[in-house]
């Protein structure tokens, strides 16, 4: 059996079973919540605590990136901070093993594209993933990191899932992946 991947996953992948493994990011690929990691490590906790009761999560995180920029923090500072986020070696092994076995690896996360891509690239596994479904992020013309919601929470037809936050429904995301092709999700044991 491959290290970090359960026997059913290894057998299905070896048989060419088209195994898709969907990972969360926060507290799964990395050991912390990435938003909390950046806010805490870059010294924006006071602003976060002040603004949290007044804003939805994604606008709050976008605002926190604006706050960090106003404090002189660049997108490169955020990138460097993310590179120091702890990642369990077993998770890295599971990713590389599943990829080597031919599994289709994906991320469905309420983090954001900048954070996820930074961490995966830093650890040399970004290329292992065929799809990352998350909140969009970009660096604007002023050098500020901007974060947007995956789903528009003000849309007249919200996803309607009571399990997920309003800005991103992982059930909806994985469901669309299942519609696109046959998706089999296996438990990855670490």
N, C-alpha and C positions, 0 to 999 in steps of 0.2 A: 504494500500500500504506500502511496506517496505521502511524504511528510506533510502534515497540516491539512490534508484533504481526506474526507471520509471515504470508506471503501466503495460505496455506491457511486459517488462522484467520479472516483478514479476509474472504476469499471465502465461507467457510461461514457466517459471521455475517451477511454482507450478503444471502445467499440465504435467510436464515431457517432455517438448518440446526440450530438449537438447540444451539449450541456451549457447552459447559461448560468453564471453565478453572479448574483446581484449583491453588492456590498453597500452598506451604509458607510458614511465617512466618519462623522463625529462619534467618538467613543467606540469605534469599531476598527477602522483603518488607523486612526490616531487615537491615543488613549484619553484625550480631552475633548471638550467641545471647542471647535476651532475659533468661534466667535469670542468665547470667554478667554481663550488662550491669548489672542491678539489684544483684546481690551485690557486684560490684566497685565500682560508683559510689557505693553507699551504705555502703561500709566494712564489709562482713560477710564478707570473704574468709577471715579467720582461723577464724571459726566454721565456715564451709563446709568448709575443709580438714580441720578437726578431726572433723567429723561425717560427711563423705563416705564413709569406709571402713565405716561402721557402719549405713548406711541405704539403702533403695531411693530412686530419684530423686524420685518424687512426695512421699513422706513427708518427704524431705530438704528439698525446696523449700517445703513447708508449714511445716516447722520453721524454715527460714530467714526466712520471713515473720513467724513468732512472735518470732524473735530480733531482727529489725529493729524490731518493735513494742516489745519490751522495751528497746531502745536509744532509744526515743522517736520512731521513724519512723512516720509515719501512712500510710494508704492514699493520701492526697494527695501525700505525699513520693514514694511509689513511682510514682504517676501522673506527677508532674513529671519524675522521673528517666527514665521511659520516653519522654516527649515529646522528650528530647534524644538518643534513640538514632538513629544515622545511617540514613537511607533514601535509596537512590540515586534521583535524579530520573528515570532511565529506567524504574525499576520503577513509580513513581508515574504516569508517562506511559502505560505499558503497561496499568495498571489502569484509568485513566480512558478510554483509547482503546477497550479491549475492552468496557468497560461501555457506552460510547456506541454501539458497534457492535451492542449487544444481546446480548452474550455473558452467560451465567449464570456469575458469579464466585463461587468458594467457597474456603475455607481448610480444609486438613487439616493440623493441626500438633500437635506434642507440647509446645507452650508452654502457655498457659492463657488462658481467656476474658478475664480482666481485662487482661493484658498486650496481647493482640491487639486487643481493642476500644479500649483507650486509644490505641494507636499509630494505628490506622486512623481513629478519630474525630479525632485531632489533625491528621492530614493531609487530612481532609475526604473520605475515601473509604469510611468504614464502610458507608454506604448503597449502595455498589456491589456488596456481597457479599450473596448470598441465604442463605448457610449458612456457619457456622464450626463445624467439628468439632474440638474440642480438650478439654483437661482443664478441668473446671468450676472456677470460682473465685468467691468471695463475700467480702464484708466482714462479719464477725460483729458481734454486739451490743457487743463491746468495741472495735470499730474495727480489728480485725486482719484482714488479708487471709488467707484460707484457701484452699488449693488441694487438689483431690481428683483421683484418677485417672479417666480416661475409661472404661477397663475396670477392673474390680476384679481386681487381680493375685492375690487369694486365691480368686477364683471357681473353682468346680469344673470349668468348661468354658472355660479361657483361649482366646484367639484362635488360638494354635498357630502363629503366623507367626514364622519364625526370622529374618526381616529387620528386625522392628520391636521396640521396647522392650515389655515386658510390659504396661505400662499403656495403650498405645494402638497399635493396628495401623492404619496408613494404608491398607494393602491392603484390609483388611476395610471400612474407612470408605468408600473410593472404590467398592469392590464393591457396597456397599449403595446408593450413589448410582446405580450403573449399573442395579441392580434397580428402583429407584424410577422411572427413566426412562432413555431412551437417552442415554448420556453419551459424548461424544467429547472426548478430551484431546489438545490440541495443544501443541507446544513453544512457549513464549514466549521469543523471542530479545531479548536486551537489549544 
